[in-house]
Amino acid sequence: MPTTLLLLDASCLELSEGMIFPTLQFLSYLFKKDYRKAMSQAGTSQFQEVIRQELEYSMKVELDKILATAPQNELEHTKKDLEGFKKLFHRFLQEKGPSVDWGKIQRPPEDSIQPYEKIRARGLPVNITSVLNKLVVVKLNGGLGTSMGCKGPKSLIGVRNENTFLDLTVQQIEHLNKTYNTDVPLVLMNSFNTDEDTKKILQKYSHSRVKIYTFNQSRYPRINKESLLPIAKDVSYSGENTEAWYPPGHGDIYSSFYNSGLLDTLIGEGKEYIFVSNIDNLGATVDLYILNHLMNPPNGKCCEFVMEVTNKTRADVKGGTLTQYDNKLRLVEIAQVPKAHVDEFKSVSKFKIFNTNNLWISLPAIKRLQEQNAIDMEIIVNPKTLDGGLNVIQLETAVGAAVKSFENSLGINVPRSRFLPVKTTSDLLLVMSNLYSLNAGSLTMSEKREFPTVPLVKLGSSFTKVQDYLTRFESIPDMLELDHLTVSGDVTFGKNVALKGTVIIIANHGDRIDIPPGAVLENKIVSGNLRILDH
């Protein structure tokens, strides 16, 4: 490969006289497989630094070109987004990979993860209204429903009696405000993917007793995996440019909330804590006992960050866990674990809890840390392949990773019922069934179920899309006595079917199974071909 002299801006690099530097094409070649691996093998620290600076300089040039295409009314907002991205990219180049030093990981001290029963045993104060008036509920609403075959925001998918995730959230907070005569507002962190559709739907809540605010998380450019340069050529995100941008994970909440001005507004109104959760976690309701523990700490020490954790099951082995690391509570995700220790990380006996992403965070602490630029979150490198086959990477952060930046952080081991995410139609079947009863927007496990655990449900690819899933059930089966359900192939369910124990239904390729109305399947395996024809 011929080596050419690359002319660099002198203000960007201080170069030794006579040194010859590789071209950007050669740098791309170096970084083609894995940037960090290349860095570790690139030779002298001086050469590594030159590579880093050249990549940062090239990125700056490209971002300046993109910024120049922003219309005047979007200029300030776009500038903030690109500045935030530039900082993240700088850290990506500086850091030597996501791995933690496994030898430093320790079990958290006993008092750093409190059992929920102990928090609840303190009871509630008589002035619960004044405590609630200092709370803000924040829902992470940046995701689309594409994984369930839906267009538009995931929060607008119907999950129970035609109520959407957003409907249930508003009902919960309205019930709280009416019951305790309070003014708990709802804040939605939208993304550029969900903002427009969400705002249209908010009009329907104009007469509800809930103030609803929105702000947008940042919009960052996707990076070509080979050149490490943005694939976007301008600020637009429609047409061909749709795939050029992405929302950079929920860790972006701190800077976006601060930059939106809403953080200052809420502090000015006397709000002190936010309760943050994913909008698709139907178990994440406001818990008065946890709020009281924050507002009236038993030791008088203000707790700035609470992470709700819950006990792992075999289904949760990949979930992030709280550990003690450098004398601080730290969230460790599976992507940060050295390969040799992944099985150890997945061990239910060693790491017994995982992060539910239900978080309680002090508003003044967020403001202080933002102004000090002191929120430290590990970078998640998320590789994607676009529709045209181009390999890109997204640089993201996770909201819970900031736990180590706050003072007097705490984990609370909550009941599993506070973690009820709906990620797939298998989850949707559970929450639509008679396993749960709905009251004022909150789902609670039916008292008629004899076991506190949720059945394991695995629906095959014929059920992946919500539209297809709905056509396969004339009514949702009775699942009160179900332990395990596996369905594969072309299967439909008639009305008033009851499923008990372990039920496995497999229609082989080309076959179809119609479960007849009123059927009771208990500890059954059904396979082959069973058609119920209309007479």
N, C-alpha and C positions, 0 to 999 in steps of 0.2 A: 504494500500500500504506500503510495507516494506521500511524503510528509510536506505540508506547505506551512508557510509562516502565517499565523493568525494574528491580525492586527487587533489589539485590544485597547479599549479606552484607558488611558493612563491613570485616570482618577479611580478606576475600578481595581487595578492591579499594580503592585509594586514588583517589577520583574528584574531579575538579575541580568546584567548585560550579556548578550550573546546566547541566551537560552532560546531553544526552539521549542515551540509548543504544538501539541497535536491539534488537528482541525476538529471542529464540532462533530464531523462525521466519524472521526476516530473515537471521540469521546462517546458518541452514541454506541459505537461498536463495543467499547469497553463496558458500557452500562447495560447492554442489550439484555443479558440474562438477569442480573441482579445487581442493582446499584451498590448495595452495602458490601456484597462479596467483592465486587470490583475495587471498592475503596480499600478494603483490608489487604488486597493484593497489589495495590497500585504503586508500592514502593515508598519513597521517602515522604515524610510528612509535608515537605515543601511542595512536592508534586501533587499530593492529595489536595492541598490547600488551593493550588492553582486550578485544579479541576473544579473544585467547589465554587471558586469565585467566577470562573468562566460560565458555569451553569447558572449561577445566580444572575450574572450580568445578562446572559441571553434571555433568561426568564423576564428580567426587568424590561428589556427592550420589547418583548412580545406583549407584556401587560400594558406598557405605555401605548402601544399601537391599538390594543383593544379599547383602552380608556378613551382614546381620541375619537372613537366612533360613538361614544355615549351622547344622547341628546341632553341638552342643558338641564332639563328637569330631573334627569336620572344621574347627573354627573357626581354629585356629592355621595349619593348612596353607593354607586358603582365604585367610587374611589375607596370608600371604607371597606367594601367587600374585597377588593383586590389587595389592599394593604394587609388585611387579615390573612388572605391567602399567601401573600409574600412571606409573612412571618412564619406561617406553617411550613412552607417550602424550605425556608432557611433552616428551620429545625430538622426537617426531614434530611437535609444534606449533612447537617452537623452530627446527628445522633447515629450511633453505631448499631442500630437495629432495635427491635422491640423487646428483645429478651431481657428477663430479669435475672439477677444473680441468684440462682436457686439456693445457694448456701446461706443467703441473708434472710430467706423467708422463714418466719416463725409463726407459731399459733398466736392469735391475738390474746392479750391479757384477759383474764376472766371478766373484769368489769367493763371491757370495751364493747362487748356484745351482750346486751341485756335481754332476758326472756320477756316476751310480751306480757306474760301473766304478772310479772313484778310491776311493770308499768301500769297495767290495768288495776292492780290491787290498791294503788294510791287513790283511786276514785276520781271524782270530778269536783271542781270548786263551785261554789254557789254563783260566782260571777262568770259562768261559761260564755255568756253573750259577749262580754268585753274581751274575752280571750279569742273568741271566734272572729271578732271584728278586726283582729290583727293578722288574719290569714288571707292568703290569695291562693286559689287553685290554678295550677298551670298544667295544661295538657299538651303533650308533644303530638302535633297534628301535621307532620310534614310528609307522612307516607301515603302512597297511592295503593289502591286495591288490586294491583296487577297480579300479585301472587295468587289471588282468588278469582282471577279472570274478570275483574271489574275495572272500569275506567273511572277516573276521578279519585277524590280523596277517600281513603279507607274508612274514615270516620262517618261517611254517609251510607255505608252498607247497612241494610236492615238486619238486626241480630235477634230481636225478640218482639213478637206481636207488632211487627212492622216498625218498631222503634230502632233508630240507628244508634251507633256508639255515641254520637253527639247528643241525640235526644236524651239518652239515659243519663249522660253527664249533667246536662242542664236540669233534668228532673231531680237528680240527687242534690244539687246545690240549691235549687229553689226550695226543696223540702227542708233543707237545713236553715235557710234564711227565714222561712215562715215559722218553723218550729221554735227557733230561738230568737226571732226578731232581730236578725243580724243582717250584715251587708257583705257577704263573702263574694267577691267578684270571680269570674272565670276568665283566664287568659289563655288564648290559643297560640302556640308557636307554629305558624304555618311555614310552608316552603313555597318557592315560586311555582311548584307543581300544584299546590292545593289552595293557594290563597284566594284566587278569583272565585272558584266554585264554593268555597267555604263562606266567603263574604255574602254571596247571593243567598245562601240558605239561612244565614243569621237573621234575616228579616223576619222569619217566622217566630223568633223568640222575643220580638220587640215588646210584647206585653207580659213577658215572664218576669219574675222577681229576681233576676240575675243580671248584673252588669257584665257585659262581655267585651273584652278587649282582644285585639290581635296584634301580633308583630311578626315579621318575617325573619327566618334564619337566613344566613348569608347564602350567596350564590357564587360558587367557586368553579373555575375552569378545570375540566378533566385534562389529564396529562398523557400525551403519547408515551407509551412505555419505553419505546426505543430512543426517542430524542430527548425525553424529559422536558418537552415544551408543550404549551397548551394547544389543544386542537381547535379551539375557538379562534375565529379571525375578527369577530366584532361582538358587540354586547347583546345582539338579538338572541332570543332563545325560542324561535319558531322555525318551521320549515326544516331545512337541512341542519340548522344549528341546534335543534332540540336536544341532541345527544351530547352537545359540547359542554354542558353545565350540569352541576349536581349540588344538592344541599349537603354540607359537610358533617353529617352526623349530629346527634343531639348535644354533644359537648359544646357546640356553637352557641348554646343558649345563653351563656354568661355574657359574651361580647355583644350578641345581637339584642338581648334584653336591655343591656346598658346603652348601646348605641341608639336604640329606638326612642329613648327618653321616657319610656313607660316605667322603668325601674325607679327613676327619681320621682315621677308622678305618684306612684304607689307609696313610696317612703313618705312623701309629703302628706299623704292621706292617713298616715299613722300605721300603715301595714308593716309587719315585722318579719313574717315568714312566708315562704311559698311551699306548697305541697306539689311536687312535680311527679307526673307519671305518664306512661304511654296511654294514649286514648283507647287503644284496643285491649287494655287490661281491665276487665270488668270487675275485678276484685279491688281495684284501687280507689276506695272511697275515703272521704275525710274521717280520720279516727280521732275522736275527742280526747282519748287517753294519751295518745302520743303527743298531740298538740299541747295538752296540759303539762306534760313532762318537759316540753321545750320552754313553755312560758313561765313555768314555776319549777325550775330545776331543784331537785332535792338537796344538792350540795351547794347551791347558790352560784355555781359556775355555768355561764351561758354556753349552751351547746350550739355551734354554728351549722352543723351538718349531721343529719341522721339518715342512715341508709337502712331501709327495711330488707332484711334477709329472711330466707325460710329454708327449711331442711331440704336437702337434695333427695331426689328419687333417682332411679335408673334413667329416667327421661331427661334429667337435668345435669348430666355429668359434664357438659360443656360450658355450663354457666359460670360467669365470673365469681370469684370468692374473695372475702375479706381476709387479709393477713396482716401481720405486724412486719414492717419493713423499715429499717433505719429509724426505729422508735416512733413510727407513725402508722396509723391505720392506712392500708393501701389496698385498692381493688386490683386483683390480678386476673387478667383474661387469658383464655386458652392460647390466643395468638402470641402472648408474651412468654409462654412457657417453652424452655429449651426442649427440643424433640425427645431427648433422653428421659425427660421427666413428665411427659404428657400423660402416661398411664397413671402415674402417681397423683397428678393433678385431678384426674377423673375419679380417683378413689372416693367412694361415698363414706368410707370409714375415716379417712384422714382429713378430707375437706368436706365437712358435713353440711355446709350452708352455701347458698348462692344468692346473688343480688337480684332482687325483684324489679329494680329500677323505680321503686317508689321512694322518693327522696324528700326530705324536709330541710330547707336551706334558709339561712338568715339573709334577709334582703340587705341590711347595712354591711354584712360581711362580703356579699357579692360586690357591692359598690366599692368597698375598700380594696379588695383584691384586684378588681378590674383597674382601678386607678393606679395601683402599684405594679400592674402587669405581672401579678404573682400567682395566677392560676396555672398550675402545671398539670397537663394531661398528656398521656402517652399518645403518640400518633399511630393510628390504625391505617395501614396501607391496604386498600381494598381494590384488588385487580378485577377488571371487567372486560368483556369482549363485546364490542358494539355490533349492531345488526349487520354492518358491512364487513365484519371480521377484524376490525382494528382493535388491537390490544391497548387498553388505557389503564391508568391507575387513578384512584381517588384517595386523597389524603383526608382522613376523618378523625374525630375525637369523640369520646363517650362521656356523658354528663357525670356519671358516677366516679370516673377516674380522678376527678378533682378533690375527692375526699381528703387526700393528704395535704391539700393546701389550706384547709380550714382548721380553726382552733377547736379543741375539745370535741372532735368528731366521735360519733357513736353508731354502733350497729344495734338494731332491735330485731330479735328473732320472732317474726310474726307467724300466725297460723297460715297454713297453705291457702286458705280461702281468700287471702289478700292478693294472691297471684293467680289470676284467671284470664290469661291472654288468649285472644282469638286470632291465630295466625293462619289457620287452614280451615277447610270445611269440616274436618274431623272435630276441631274445637267448636265450630259453629253448631254442629249437631248436639254436642253436650249442653251448650247454653240455651238452645231452643227447646230442649227436652223437659220432661217433668222432674228431672233431677234438681231443677232450680225453680224457686218461686220468685216473682218480681214484685217489689214493693217500693214505691217512690224512687224508681230508677235504679234500685240496688237489687242484685241477684243474691239470694241466699240458698244454701243447700236445703233441699226438702227434708222436713223432719221425718218423713216416711222412709227415707233411705237409712238402712241399718248400719252401713259402713260410712265412715267420714271421708274415705278416699274416693277419687273420681275414677270411673272406668277408663280403661285404655282403649281408645278408638282409632282404628286405622282404615280410612276409606281409600279405595284405589283411584287410579287416574281418571276414571269415568266420572268421578265426583269432584274433581279439583276446582272447576269453575262453579261459582255460586248458582249461575243460571241452570247448569246441568244438574247440580246437586238438588235444587228445588223441584225439578221435574221428576226426580226418582223417588220422592216421598209423597204419597197421597196425604199422609199425616205423619208427624214425628212419632216414632215408636215409643212405647212405655219402656223406660230404661232404669227404673228404680232398683231392680235387682240384677243389673248387668255388671259383670266384672271386666269382660274383654270382648271387643267386637272387631273382626277383620272382614272387610268386604272387598272383593276384587272382581273386575269384569263388568259385564252388562247386567246389572241387578236393579230391580225396582221393588218398592215396598208398598203394599196396599194400606188401607186405613186400619187403625186400631191394632197394629202389630205389637206384640210384647216380646222383649228380648231379655233373657235371664242367664246368669252364669257366664259361660264362655261360648260365644257364637261365631262360627267361621263360615262365610258364604263365598264360594269361589265359582264363578262362571268362566269356563275356559274359552279361549278364542273361538268366536263363531257361535257360542252358546249364549243363552239368555235365561236368567232366573227371575221369575216374578214371585215374590213372597205374597201369598194370598191375604186378603183382608181378614183381620181377626186371628191370624196365626200366632201361636205362642211357641217361640223357639227357646228351649232351655238346654244348655250344654249340648248344642247340636253343630254338626258339620254338614253343610249343604253344598253339593257340587253337582256338576253335570248340566242338565237342561230342563228347566221347569217353566213352561209357559201357561199363563192363565189367559184364556181367550174369552172375549166378550160373546155372549150368546144372543 
